[in-house]
Amino acid sequence: MSGNGFDDQPFGEPNLDNPFADPAIQQATRMSTNVSLEDYNPFEEQAKPQLQINSTNTAAVVQPLSQNVPPPQPSSLGASAPSTSIQITSEELQRRQEELDRKAAELDRREQQLQGGNVPQLNNWPPLPDNFCLKPCFYQDFEVEIPPEFQKLVKHLYYIWMFYTMTLCANIIGGLILLFHAGNIANLFLAIFYTVLFTPASYVCWFRPAYKAFRNDSSFNFMVFFFVYFFQTVYTVVQAIGFKQLGYCGFITAISQFESSAAGIIVGLLLLIIAFCFAITAGANVLMIMKIHSIYRSTGASMDKAKAEFTTEFLRNQHVQEAASSAVSSAVNSQFNNSRY
């Protein structure tokens, strides 16, 4: 009976051949139970890279299945970025080289002047076009002529002068506002007159003396600066106050324009801005004169030194020497003529 698939024991339980008892079927069943439906990825076979061993090289080369993906092309922006940076760097280097050449030429010129050479000094201020009818009147270069420890201070003084000039120009605009709002034409003409007068006068009378004082360590120029700058500070306070009919848009003039109408309020606010500009200039003048005076006192300068320097510079002046020589020659000639007759 064993040959027909039944057990030899007739009274026991029948033992039929189990088709799942085959080892191959059991192995396949175990593999299917280990892999769940959630872990199944239908694109896994396409995403896996293939390892291709090159016969000539020992390293393995990984190549994806898809060969239709083109290689990434560099963008035009990325390609042009290095050239732009190189161009900016070269321009900056060229600018610095020109600045160094200019300073070297200026130092050579000053050295030749100290040695007695006749080297012309080209004025560069105010900066005017070459084909302009007027030419620059002064030579000004902070980096070349001013000592390094005083360059920042002198530049700040120059910025104060520029701010004061812009405030005077704003005062002209305030005069125009008063002309259209209140029909006051006197303030406009006075504002124009003050701007034309005080812009060059302030530069020549107190900034240039301070510039020459720090350039040459001149006690006499320091004295001139302190004398003129003190009155400049007092006058700027008067401008900030703004008395009526004086041509300044100060606080008094600005407050008097406030009315119940919207136009009066706007005009008053605009004039207050100009008044605050005058007040800022006055405050900056006070701080600057105190700072420069402390530096001047720390150098050991005095009034006697300023007098001695003035006498030396006065006698060394070429125009004074020419006038003195002509006066002496005239006196000698007249004396000689009188003795003959």
Residue pairs with C-beta under 8 A, 6 or more apart in sequence:
1 7
1 8
1 10
2 8
5 16
5 17
6 14
6 15
7 13
7 14
7 15
19 25
20 26
20 29
41 47
46 65
46 66
48 65
49 62
49 63
49 64
49 65
50 62
50 63
50 64
50 65
51 60
51 61
51 62
52 60
52 61
52 62
52 63
53 60
53 61
54 60
54 61
103 143
103 144
106 141
106 144
107 144
109 119
109 121
110 144
112 119
113 119
113 121
121 139
122 136
122 139
123 135
123 136
123 137
123 138
123 139
124 136
124 138
124 139
124 140
124 141
125 136
125 137
125 138
125 139
125 140
126 136
126 137
126 138
127 136
128 134
128 135
128 136
138 208
139 145
140 211
142 151
142 154
142 155
142 158
143 151
145 211
145 215
146 154
146 211
146 214
146 215
147 214
150 214
150 295
153 214
153 291
153 292
153 295
154 210
154 211
154 214
156 288
157 207
157 210
157 288
157 292
158 207
160 281
160 284
160 285
160 288
161 202
161 203
161 207
163 277
163 280
163 281
163 284
164 198
164 202
164 236
164 281
165 195
165 199
165 202
166 277
167 274
167 277
167 278
167 281
168 191
168 194
168 195
168 198
168 199
169 195
170 249
170 273
170 274
170 277
171 191
171 194
171 195
171 239
171 247
171 248
171 249
171 274
172 188
172 191
172 192
172 195
173 274
174 187
174 191
174 249
174 270
174 271
174 274
175 187
175 188
175 189
175 190
175 191
175 192
175 247
175 249
176 188
177 267
177 270
177 271
178 184
178 187
178 188
178 249
178 253
178 257
178 267
178 271
179 185
179 187
179 188
181 257
181 263
181 264
181 267
182 257
186 245
186 247
187 245
187 247
187 248
187 249
187 253
189 247
190 246
190 247
191 247
191 248
191 249
193 247
194 247
194 248
202 232
205 228
205 232
206 224
206 225
206 228
206 229
206 232
209 221
209 222
209 224
209 225
209 228
210 221
210 222
210 225
210 229
210 292
212 218
212 221
213 219
213 221
213 222
213 225
217 299
218 309
219 301
219 302
219 305
219 306
219 309
220 306
220 309
220 310
220 313
222 292
222 296
222 301
222 306
223 303
223 306
225 292
226 289
226 292
226 293
226 296
229 285
229 288
229 289
230 289
232 285
233 282
233 285
233 286
233 289
236 278
236 281
236 282
236 285
237 282
238 246
238 248
239 248
239 250
239 278
239 282
240 250
240 251
240 275
240 278
240 279
240 281
240 282
241 250
241 251
241 252
242 248
242 249
242 250
242 251
242 252
242 253
242 254
242 275
242 278
243 250
243 252
243 253
244 252
244 253
244 256
248 278
249 271
249 274
249 275
250 274
250 275
250 278
251 272
251 275
251 279
253 271
253 275
254 268
254 271
254 272
254 274
254 275
255 268
255 272
257 264
257 267
257 268
257 271
258 264
258 265
258 268
259 265
259 268
314 320
315 321
